[in-house]
Amino acid sequence: MMIRIEITSPEGDLITIVNGAQQEAWLYSEGEWVDISTAFSSEWDSWRSTFQAYSDNLSSWTGAGDWTYTDTTDGSTVTITNIMVNPSLADSLFEP
């Protein structure tokens, strides 16, 4: 699994890149990239289950646009914007 997540919040922007094929991960916060690959093996199961939940909830998605998921356990929400099905993406999106 390769995934790039960009989060915009009042506290600031956060970008996470996880590259399962290379077992590497990076975090962008406060204007700086941090290599968090040393945590890959200990965090992979958590990341995978979270990303798989997003994927499962989007499995019937057929168009473009935005999607919001509300967690029934704590009421938190995740909104994924600018969704495109099977886009052509540059490899550089998955590198810091």
N, CA, C and O atoms as a GROMACS GRO file, in nm:
protein
  384
    1MET      N    1   0.084  -0.117   0.000
    1MET     CA    2   0.000   0.000   0.000
    1MET      C    3   0.089   0.124   0.000
    1MET      O    4   0.186   0.132   0.076
    2MET      N    5   0.055   0.218  -0.085
    2MET     CA    6   0.119   0.349  -0.083
    2MET      C    7   0.007   0.450  -0.068
    2MET      O    8  -0.091   0.448  -0.142
    3ILE      N    9   0.023   0.539   0.029
    3ILE     CA   10  -0.080   0.638   0.054
    3ILE      C   11  -0.016   0.769   0.096
    3ILE      O   12   0.084   0.772   0.167
    4ARG      N   13  -0.077   0.876   0.051
    4ARG     CA   14  -0.037   1.010   0.093
    4ARG      C   15  -0.161   1.077   0.150
    4ARG      O   16  -0.265   1.083   0.084
    5ILE      N   17  -0.150   1.126   0.271
    5ILE     CA   18  -0.262   1.191   0.338
    5ILE      C   19  -0.219   1.333   0.371
    5ILE      O   20  -0.117   1.356   0.436
    6GLU      N   21  -0.300   1.429   0.326
    6GLU     CA   22  -0.275   1.569   0.357
    6GLU      C   23  -0.389   1.618   0.445
    6GLU      O   24  -0.506   1.611   0.406
    7ILE      N   25  -0.355   1.668   0.561
    7ILE     CA   26  -0.454   1.715   0.658
    7ILE      C   27  -0.434   1.864   0.678
    7ILE      O   28  -0.324   1.911   0.706
    8THR      N   29  -0.542   1.938   0.663
    8THR     CA   30  -0.540   2.081   0.691
    8THR      C   31  -0.629   2.106   0.811
    8THR      O   32  -0.745   2.065   0.813
    9SER      N   33  -0.575   2.171   0.911
    9SER     CA   34  -0.652   2.200   1.031
    9SER      C   35  -0.611   2.336   1.084
    9SER      O   36  -0.511   2.392   1.040
   10PRO      N   37  -0.687   2.389   1.179
   10PRO     CA   38  -0.648   2.518   1.238
   10PRO      C   39  -0.510   2.515   1.304
   10PRO      O   40  -0.444   2.618   1.315
   11GLU      N   41  -0.467   2.397   1.346
   11GLU     CA   42  -0.335   2.384   1.410
   11GLU      C   43  -0.222   2.384   1.308
   11GLU      O   44  -0.106   2.404   1.346
   12GLY      N   45  -0.252   2.363   1.180
   12GLY     CA   46  -0.149   2.361   1.076
   12GLY      C   47  -0.169   2.243   0.982
   12GLY      O   48  -0.256   2.158   1.002
   13ASP      N   49  -0.086   2.242   0.879
   13ASP     CA   50  -0.094   2.136   0.779
   13ASP      C   51  -0.005   2.019   0.820
   13ASP      O   52   0.100   2.036   0.881
   14LEU      N   53  -0.051   1.900   0.784
   14LEU     CA   54   0.022   1.777   0.816
   14LEU      C   55   0.012   1.686   0.695
   14LEU      O   56  -0.098   1.663   0.643
   15ILE      N   57   0.124   1.633   0.650
   15ILE     CA   58   0.126   1.538   0.539
   15ILE      C   59   0.194   1.411   0.588
   15ILE      O   60   0.301   1.416   0.649
   16THR      N   61   0.132   1.299   0.561
   16THR     CA   62   0.191   1.169   0.593
   16THR      C   63   0.202   1.089   0.464
   16THR      O   64   0.105   1.080   0.388
   17ILE      N   65   0.317   1.032   0.440
   17ILE     CA   66   0.339   0.944   0.326
   17ILE      C   67   0.382   0.809   0.380
   17ILE      O   68   0.477   0.800   0.459
   18VAL      N   69   0.313   0.704   0.338
   18VAL     CA   70   0.349   0.568   0.377
   18VAL      C   71   0.372   0.489   0.249
   18VAL      O   72   0.283   0.482   0.164
   19ASN      N   73   0.489   0.430   0.235
   19ASN     CA   74   0.522   0.349   0.119
   19ASN      C   75   0.546   0.207   0.168
   19ASN      O   76   0.655   0.173   0.213
   20GLY      N   77   0.442   0.124   0.157
   20GLY     CA   78   0.450  -0.013   0.206
   20GLY      C   79   0.549  -0.098   0.130
   20GLY      O   80   0.611  -0.188   0.187
   21ALA      N   81   0.566  -0.072   0.000
   21ALA     CA   82   0.658  -0.151  -0.082
   21ALA      C   83   0.801  -0.135  -0.033
   21ALA      O   84   0.879  -0.230  -0.034
   22GLN      N   85   0.837  -0.013   0.008
   22GLN     CA   86   0.973   0.014   0.055
   22GLN      C   87   0.984   0.016   0.207
   22GLN      O   88   1.092   0.034   0.262
   23GLN      N   89   0.870  -0.002   0.275
   23GLN     CA   90   0.863   0.004   0.421
   23GLN      C   91   0.927   0.133   0.474
   23GLN      O   92   1.012   0.132   0.563
   24GLU      N   93   0.880   0.245   0.415
   24GLU     CA   94   0.927   0.376   0.455
   24GLU      C   95   0.807   0.466   0.482
   24GLU      O   96   0.698   0.443   0.430
   25ALA      N   97   0.829   0.568   0.564
   25ALA     CA   98   0.722   0.663   0.594
   25ALA      C   99   0.785   0.797   0.630
   25ALA      O  100   0.894   0.804   0.687
   26TRP      N  101   0.712   0.903   0.596
   26TRP     CA  102   0.758   1.038   0.626
   26TRP      C  103   0.641   1.120   0.678
   26TRP      O  104   0.525   1.093   0.647
   27LEU      N  105   0.675   1.219   0.757
   27LEU     CA  106   0.575   1.309   0.814
   27LEU      C  107   0.622   1.452   0.787
   27LEU      O  108   0.738   1.486   0.813
   28TYR      N  109   0.532   1.535   0.735
   28TYR     CA  110   0.562   1.676   0.711
   28TYR      C  111   0.481   1.758   0.808
   28TYR      O  112   0.358   1.753   0.807
   29SER      N  113   0.549   1.832   0.891
   29SER     CA  114   0.483   1.914   0.992
   29SER      C  115   0.569   2.036   1.020
   29SER      O  116   0.692   2.027   1.024
   30GLU      N  117   0.504   2.149   1.040
   30GLU     CA  118   0.574   2.274   1.073
   30GLU      C  119   0.684   2.306   0.972
   30GLU      O  120   0.792   2.353   1.009
   31GLY      N  121   0.655   2.279   0.842
   31GLY     CA  122   0.747   2.315   0.735
   31GLY      C  123   0.867   2.224   0.718
   31GLY      O  124   0.963   2.261   0.651
   32GLU      N  125   0.863   2.106   0.778
   32GLU     CA  126   0.979   2.017   0.775
   32GLU      C  127   0.938   1.872   0.755
   32GLU      O  128   0.842   1.826   0.816
   33TRP      N  129   1.014   1.798   0.669
   33TRP     CA  130   0.992   1.655   0.651
   33TRP      C  131   1.072   1.579   0.756
   33TRP      O  132   1.188   1.610   0.782
   34VAL      N  133   1.009   1.479   0.816
   34VAL     CA  134   1.076   1.394   0.914
   34VAL      C  135   1.061   1.250   0.867
   34VAL      O  136   0.949   1.204   0.840
   35ASP      N  137   1.171   1.178   0.858
   35ASP     CA  138   1.170   1.038   0.820
   35ASP      C  139   1.128   0.957   0.943
   35ASP      O  140   1.201   0.953   1.042
   36ILE      N  141   1.012   0.891   0.936
   36ILE     CA  142   0.964   0.810   1.048
   36ILE      C  143   0.968   0.661   1.012
   36ILE      O  144   0.894   0.580   1.067
   37SER      N  145   1.056   0.627   0.918
   37SER     CA  146   1.066   0.489   0.871
   37SER      C  147   1.106   0.392   0.980
   37SER      O  148   1.071   0.274   0.973
   38THR      N  149   1.179   0.438   1.082
   38THR     CA  150   1.219   0.348   1.189
   38THR      C  151   1.097   0.296   1.266
   38THR      O  152   1.104   0.192   1.331
   39ALA      N  153   0.986   0.369   1.259
   39ALA     CA  154   0.863   0.325   1.326
   39ALA      C  155   0.775   0.240   1.236
   39ALA      O  156   0.668   0.196   1.277
   40PHE      N  157   0.820   0.218   1.112
   40PHE     CA  158   0.735   0.150   1.015
   40PHE      C  159   0.684   0.016   1.066
   40PHE      O  160   0.563  -0.007   1.068
   41SER      N  161   0.774  -0.071   1.108
   41SER     CA  162   0.730  -0.207   1.146
   41SER      C  163   0.640  -0.206   1.268
   41SER      O  164   0.549  -0.288   1.278
   42SER      N  165   0.663  -0.116   1.362
   42SER     CA  166   0.578  -0.113   1.482
   42SER      C  167   0.444  -0.044   1.456
   42SER      O  168   0.346  -0.072   1.526
   43GLU      N  169   0.437   0.043   1.358
   43GLU     CA  170   0.314   0.119   1.329
   43GLU      C  171   0.234   0.063   1.212
   43GLU      O  172   0.118   0.101   1.194
   44TRP      N  173   0.293  -0.025   1.131
   44TRP     CA  174   0.230  -0.071   1.008
   44TRP      C  175   0.090  -0.126   1.030
   44TRP      O  176  -0.002  -0.092   0.954
   45ASP      N  177   0.070  -0.211   1.129
   45ASP     CA  178  -0.063  -0.269   1.151
   45ASP      C  179  -0.167  -0.161   1.180
   45ASP      O  180  -0.280  -0.169   1.132
   46SER      N  181  -0.130  -0.062   1.258
   46SER     CA  182  -0.221   0.048   1.287
   46SER      C  183  -0.252   0.129   1.161
   46SER      O  184  -0.368   0.158   1.133
   47TRP      N  185  -0.148   0.166   1.086
   47TRP     CA  186  -0.168   0.241   0.963
   47TRP      C  187  -0.254   0.162   0.866
   47TRP      O  188  -0.348   0.215   0.808
   48ARG      N  189  -0.219   0.035   0.849
   48ARG     CA  190  -0.290  -0.048   0.751
   48ARG      C  191  -0.438  -0.058   0.786
   48ARG      O  192  -0.522  -0.047   0.696
   49SER      N  193  -0.472  -0.079   0.911
   49SER     CA  194  -0.613  -0.092   0.946
   49SER      C  195  -0.688   0.039   0.927
   49SER      O  196  -0.803   0.038   0.884
   50THR      N  197  -0.625   0.151   0.958
   50THR     CA  198  -0.688   0.282   0.936
   50THR      C  199  -0.711   0.306   0.788
   50THR      O  200  -0.821   0.342   0.747
   51PHE      N  201  -0.608   0.287   0.706
   51PHE     CA  202  -0.619   0.311   0.563
   51PHE      C  203  -0.716   0.212   0.499
   51PHE      O  204  -0.787   0.247   0.405
   52GLN      N  205  -0.718   0.088   0.549
   52GLN     CA  206  -0.810  -0.010   0.495
   52GLN      C  207  -0.955   0.029   0.527
   52GLN      O  208  -1.044   0.007   0.445
   53ALA      N  209  -0.978   0.087   0.643
   53ALA     CA  210  -1.112   0.135   0.678
   53ALA      C  211  -1.156   0.244   0.581
   53ALA      O  212  -1.270   0.244   0.535
   54TYR      N  213  -1.066   0.338   0.550
   54TYR     CA  214  -1.099   0.441   0.450
   54TYR      C  215  -1.131   0.375   0.316
   54TYR      O  216  -1.230   0.409   0.251
   55SER      N  217  -1.046   0.282   0.276
   55SER     CA  218  -1.066   0.214   0.148
   55SER      C  219  -1.199   0.138   0.144
   55SER      O  220  -1.271   0.144   0.045
   56ASP      N  221  -1.230   0.068   0.252
   56ASP     CA  222  -1.357  -0.007   0.259
   56ASP      C  223  -1.476   0.086   0.247
   56ASP      O  224  -1.572   0.056   0.176
   57ASN      N  225  -1.471   0.200   0.317
   57ASN     CA  226  -1.581   0.295   0.313
   57ASN      C  227  -1.594   0.362   0.176
   57ASN      O  228  -1.702   0.409   0.141
   58LEU      N  229  -1.488   0.366   0.101
   58LEU     CA  230  -1.491   0.426  -0.032
   58LEU      C  231  -1.504   0.324  -0.143
   58LEU      O  232  -1.496   0.360  -0.260
   59SER      N  233  -1.524   0.198  -0.109
   59SER     CA  234  -1.522   0.091  -0.210
   59SER      C  235  -1.626   0.107  -0.320
   59SER      O  236  -1.606   0.059  -0.431
   60SER      N  237  -1.736   0.173  -0.290
   60SER     CA  238  -1.839   0.190  -0.393
   60SER      C  239  -1.831   0.326  -0.462
   60SER      O  240  -1.918   0.360  -0.541
   61TRP      N  241  -1.727   0.402  -0.431
   61TRP     CA  242  -1.712   0.535  -0.490
   61TRP      C  243  -1.688   0.523  -0.640
   61TRP      O  244  -1.602   0.445  -0.682
   62THR      N  245  -1.761   0.597  -0.719
   62THR     CA  246  -1.745   0.587  -0.865
   62THR      C  247  -1.719   0.720  -0.933
   62THR      O  248  -1.694   0.724  -1.053
   63GLY      N  249  -1.723   0.828  -0.859
   63GLY     CA  250  -1.709   0.959  -0.922
   63GLY      C  251  -1.593   1.038  -0.868
   63GLY      O  252  -1.495   0.983  -0.817
   64ALA      N  253  -1.606   1.167  -0.878
   64ALA     CA  254  -1.506   1.259  -0.825
   64ALA      C  255  -1.574   1.347  -0.721
   64ALA      O  256  -1.696   1.361  -0.722
   65GLY      N  257  -1.496   1.405  -0.633
   65GLY     CA  258  -1.556   1.495  -0.535
   65GLY      C  259  -1.503   1.473  -0.395
   65GLY      O  260  -1.387   1.436  -0.376
   66ASP      N  261  -1.590   1.495  -0.297
   66ASP     CA  262  -1.553   1.487  -0.156
   66ASP      C  263  -1.633   1.379  -0.085
   66ASP      O  264  -1.743   1.343  -0.129
   67TRP      N  265  -1.579   1.326   0.024
   67TRP     CA  266  -1.644   1.222   0.102
   67TRP      C  267  -1.613   1.247   0.248
   67TRP      O  268  -1.499   1.280   0.282
   68THR      N  269  -1.712   1.231   0.334
   68THR     CA  270  -1.692   1.249   0.478
   68THR      C  271  -1.737   1.124   0.551
   68THR      O  272  -1.843   1.068   0.524
   69TYR      N  273  -1.655   1.082   0.644
   69TYR     CA  274  -1.682   0.964   0.728
   69TYR      C  275  -1.689   1.012   0.873
   69TYR      O  276  -1.601   1.086   0.918
   70THR      N  277  -1.792   0.971   0.944
   70THR     CA  278  -1.804   1.004   1.086
   70THR      C  279  -1.786   0.876   1.168
   70THR      O  280  -1.858   0.778   1.148
   71ASP      N  281  -1.691   0.878   1.259
   71ASP     CA  282  -1.664   0.764   1.346
   71ASP      C  283  -1.776   0.757   1.450
   71ASP      O  284  -1.798   0.852   1.525
   72THR      N  285  -1.845   0.644   1.454
   72THR     CA  286  -1.958   0.630   1.546
   72THR      C  287  -1.914   0.613   1.690
   72THR      O  288  -1.996   0.630   1.781
   73THR      N  289  -1.788   0.581   1.715
   73THR     CA  290  -1.744   0.562   1.854
   73THR      C  291  -1.712   0.693   1.923
   73THR      O  292  -1.738   0.708   2.043
   74ASP      N  293  -1.655   0.790   1.849
   74ASP     CA  294  -1.618   0.915   1.916
   74ASP      C  295  -1.671   1.040   1.846
   74ASP      O  296  -1.648   1.152   1.893
   75GLY      N  297  -1.740   1.023   1.733
   75GLY     CA  298  -1.799   1.137   1.664
   75GLY      C  299  -1.702   1.219   1.580
   75GLY      O  300  -1.741   1.319   1.520
   76SER      N  301  -1.575   1.176   1.575
   76SER     CA  302  -1.479   1.249   1.493
   76SER      C  303  -1.511   1.227   1.345
   76SER      O  304  -1.574   1.128   1.309
   77THR      N  305  -1.468   1.319   1.261
   77THR     CA  306  -1.494   1.306   1.118
   77THR      C  307  -1.365   1.312   1.039
   77THR      O  308  -1.268   1.376   1.079
   78VAL      N  309  -1.368   1.245   0.925
   78VAL     CA  310  -1.259   1.249   0.828
   78VAL      C  311  -1.323   1.288   0.696
   78VAL      O  312  -1.420   1.224   0.653
   79THR      N  313  -1.272   1.391   0.632
   79THR     CA  314  -1.320   1.430   0.500
   79THR      C  315  -1.206   1.413   0.401
   79THR      O  316  -1.096   1.464   0.422
   80ILE      N  317  -1.234   1.341   0.296
   80ILE     CA  318  -1.137   1.322   0.188
   80ILE      C  319  -1.188   1.404   0.071
   80ILE      O  320  -1.302   1.386   0.027
   81THR      N  321  -1.103   1.494   0.021
   81THR     CA  322  -1.145   1.584  -0.086
   81THR      C  323  -1.071   1.554  -0.215
   81THR      O  324  -0.968   1.487  -0.217
   82ASN      N  325  -1.127   1.606  -0.322
   82ASN     CA  326  -1.066   1.593  -0.455
   82ASN      C  327  -1.042   1.447  -0.493
   82ASN      O  328  -0.936   1.414  -0.547
   83ILE      N  329  -1.138   1.361  -0.466
   83ILE     CA  330  -1.124   1.220  -0.496
   83ILE      C  331  -1.131   1.198  -0.647
   83ILE      O  332  -1.217   1.253  -0.716
   84MET      N  333  -1.038   1.117  -0.697
   84MET     CA  334  -1.040   1.074  -0.836
   84MET      C  335  -1.021   0.923  -0.836
   84MET      O  336  -0.935   0.872  -0.764
   85VAL      N  337  -1.099   0.852  -0.915
   85VAL     CA  338  -1.088   0.707  -0.923
   85VAL      C  339  -0.981   0.672  -1.025
   85VAL      O  340  -0.985   0.717  -1.139
   86ASN      N  341  -0.884   0.590  -0.982
   86ASN     CA  342  -0.775   0.542  -1.066
   86ASN      C  343  -0.702   0.651  -1.143
   86ASN      O  344  -0.686   0.641  -1.265
   87PRO      N  345  -0.658   0.756  -1.075
   87PRO     CA  346  -0.585   0.861  -1.147
   87PRO      C  347  -0.442   0.816  -1.177
   87PRO      O  348  -0.392   0.722  -1.116
   88SER      N  349  -0.380   0.883  -1.270
   88SER     CA  350  -0.237   0.862  -1.295
   88SER      C  351  -0.164   0.956  -1.200
   88SER      O  352  -0.180   1.078  -1.207
   89LEU      N  353  -0.082   0.900  -1.114
   89LEU     CA  354  -0.011   0.979  -1.014
   89LEU      C  355   0.139   0.966  -1.034
   89LEU      O  356   0.190   0.858  -1.063
   90ALA      N  357   0.206   1.076  -1.018
   90ALA     CA  358   0.352   1.074  -1.028
   90ALA      C  359   0.412   1.005  -0.907
   90ALA      O  360   0.362   1.021  -0.796
   91ASP      N  361   0.517   0.927  -0.927
   91ASP     CA  362   0.585   0.862  -0.816
   91ASP      C  363   0.633   0.961  -0.712
   91ASP      O  364   0.643   0.928  -0.594
   92SER      N  365   0.661   1.084  -0.755
   92SER     CA  366   0.712   1.186  -0.663
   92SER      C  367   0.612   1.225  -0.554
   92SER      O  368   0.652   1.284  -0.454
   93LEU      N  369   0.485   1.193  -0.572
   93LEU     CA  370   0.387   1.219  -0.467
   93LEU      C  371   0.411   1.132  -0.345
   93LEU      O  372   0.364   1.163  -0.236
   94PHE      N  373   0.484   1.023  -0.362
   94PHE     CA  374   0.507   0.928  -0.254
   94PHE      C  375   0.651   0.934  -0.204
   94PHE      O  376   0.705   0.836  -0.153
   95GLU      N  377   0.711   1.051  -0.221
   95GLU     CA  378   0.845   1.077  -0.174
   95GLU      C  379   0.844   1.211  -0.101
   95GLU      O  380   0.769   1.300  -0.140
   96PRO      N  381   0.925   1.227   0.002
   96PRO     CA  382   0.927   1.357   0.071
   96PRO      C  383   0.994   1.464  -0.013
   96PRO      O  384   1.004   1.579   0.030
   0.00000   0.00000   0.00000
